[in-house]
Amino acid sequence: MTLCASVLLRGQWADRERLTFPLIYLPVEMAREGGGFWRNRLMWLGFAVAGAAESVNYLNFLYPSFPYLQIKPYNVGAEITQPPWNGIGALYLASYPFMIGVGFILTLEVSFSCWFFYLLGKLEGVAAVATGMSDPGRGPTLARFPYQAEQGAGAFVGMALLVIWLARGHLAGIWRLVRAGKDSGHEIMPYRAAIAGLLACFAGLVAFASAMGVPPAMGAGLFALYLLFIITLARVVAEAGAGWTWAPTLNPHGLVFAGGMQGTPTKALVGMAYLNWWDLEYRDHPMPQQMQALRIGDAAGVSHRTLLGAMVVALVVGILGSFWAELDIFYRYGAATAKVRQWVPSMGRVPFTMLRSWMDNPTPPDPTGLAAAGVGLAVTVVLVLLRQRVLWWPLHPVGYVLAGTPSLDYMWFPLFEAWVTKLLVLRYGGMKAYRRALPFFLGLILGDYAVPTLWGVWGTITGNQMYLSFPH
């Protein structure tokens, strides 16, 4: 389903809107003919800076007397205990080299909007405490103010609907081609196959949920919201390069039940609980990666048949390989031992904990939460309209969408650092200085991944537990 949706939207995003797709810069430069990337001294300097910073922390992990560099998040919010400023909650400062590198590629509007809306959300929390709106003693409705999870869910739905609306001309053109029995020839599969595949997958999911006891209307609503969420997820990655992207904590399950659980058959609750894995985690969702792969294929001139075959093989090998790896680790080392991260096996209890909660305490309708989601949707629409019609408007809707998720907790400060750096480079050196500096920041990305990978290989060979880099 995600691959079919990616095929239908690729032309709009890549050819018409010309989104930046910041995550493809590095692999495209690495594979560019001539090898200029590998001979660039600034790239190797950035690689060395990131690799050295990570290596210092690996050595600190192995030898605690060795110095430590504060790359990972430090919660300065924990130091703020006096009201109303304690309403700021957790406020992390991190300096991940790879995220600084990605932030340097982003447009100034996107990077600015990310940290601006994140801090604005923190100030909303301060205002809530100052006005007494966030006092838990005032009841569950006011305790959630300013409803950031609900705003985030509304923003996700609103962004997806706007993406589809903006693509209406492109999608109408696809439909005309399909009705005429033609195809553009620019995609890895025919448009007819993509539409049929998307509809068949959606119908299959609804039928699967129905077989588990979920009413068809509820199942259709769940998977329609899920599709909207992943479209927004792919859009956010295509514009903001947020490769580690969360969805709002109010996910499609929560939106489906926002109308209340009373009268929902127990069988339907059981089915919905077992389907929780569909929208529990979005950080490694395939659709953003598939969209990036399609864009890389365009840039590298890879044949459609080769690209489609590679993506299908990677999908099958990835699924089977991950299943085998998890089971092998669990049985080799013991799933309940200290040698295995307990977060992984503990997730198996989530559906049953969720079901028990639903059955014991069915939630009533939540009109206030739905209203807050409507506010999030409306703000997203306004930001998109302002960006289209006011040339100087500095705020990008992607920043607001991301601020409604936990994604920016670790990424807002690296994006702030990158924004300041890029602003200064462009102001005092112009575009020429920016192009000259770009290889250094690409080197930061490469070094921040390559060096920890080598340390991980060394740990596997020696059997030693190693320092964990981003996002742990």
Stockholm file with secondary structure:
# STOCKHOLM 1.0

chainA/1-472         MTLCASVLLRGQWADRERLTFPLIYLPVEMAREGGGFWRNRLMWLGFAVAGAAESVNYLNFLYPSFPYLQIKPYNVGAEITQPPWNGIGALYLASYPFMIGVGFILTLEVSFSCWFFYLLGKLEGVAAVATGMSDPGRGPTLARFPYQAEQGAGAFVGMALLVIWLARGHLAGIWRLVRAGKDSGHEIMPYRAAIAGLLACFAGLVAFASAMGVPPAMGAGLFALYLLFIITLARVVAEAGAGWTWAPTLNPHGLVFAGGMQGTPTKALVGMAYLNWWDLEYRDHPMPQQMQALRIGDAAGVSHRTLLGAMVVALVVGILGSFWAELDIFYRYGAATAKVRQWVPSMGRVPFTMLRSWMDNPTPPDPTGLAAAGVGLAVTVVLVLLRQRVLWWPLHPVGYVLAGTPSLDYMWFPLFEAWVTKLLVLRYGGMKAYRRALPFFLGLILGDYAVPTLWGVWGTITGNQMYLSFPH
#=GR chainA/1-472 SS CHHHHHHHHHIIIIIISCCCCGGGHHHHHHHCTTCTTTTCHHHHHHHHHHHHHHHHHHHHHHSTTSCCCCCSCEEGGGGCCSTTGGGGCCCEECCCHHHHHHHHHSCHHHHHHHHHHHHHHHHHHHHHHHTTTTCGGGCHHHHTTTCHHHHHHHHHHHHHHHHHHHTHHHHHHHHHHHHTTCCCSCSSSCHHHHHHHHHHHHHHHHHHHHHTTCCHHHHHHHHHHHHHHHHHHHHHHHHHCCSSCCCCSSCHHHHHGGGCCTTCCHHHHHHHHHTTHHHHCCTTCHHHHHHHHHHHHHHHTCCHHHHHHHHHHHHHHHHHHHHHHHHHHIIIIITTSTTSCTHHHHGGGHHHHHHHHHHHSCCCCCHHHHHHHHHHHHHHHHHHHHHHHCTTCCCCHHHHHHHTSTTHHHHHHHHHHHHHHHHHHHHHHHHHHHHHHHHHHHHHHHHHHHHHHHHHHHHHHHTCCCCCCTTC
#=GC SS_cons         CHHHHHHHHHIIIIIISCCCCGGGHHHHHHHCTTCTTTTCHHHHHHHHHHHHHHHHHHHHHHSTTSCCCCCSCEEGGGGCCSTTGGGGCCCEECCCHHHHHHHHHSCHHHHHHHHHHHHHHHHHHHHHHHTTTTCGGGCHHHHTTTCHHHHHHHHHHHHHHHHHHHTHHHHHHHHHHHHTTCCCSCSSSCHHHHHHHHHHHHHHHHHHHHHTTCCHHHHHHHHHHHHHHHHHHHHHHHHHCCSSCCCCSSCHHHHHGGGCCTTCCHHHHHHHHHTTHHHHCCTTCHHHHHHHHHHHHHHHTCCHHHHHHHHHHHHHHHHHHHHHHHHHHIIIIITTSTTSCTHHHHGGGHHHHHHHHHHHSCCCCCHHHHHHHHHHHHHHHHHHHHHHHCTTCCCCHHHHHHHTSTTHHHHHHHHHHHHHHHHHHHHHHHHHHHHHHHHHHHHHHHHHHHHHHHHHHHHHHHTCCCCCCTTC
//
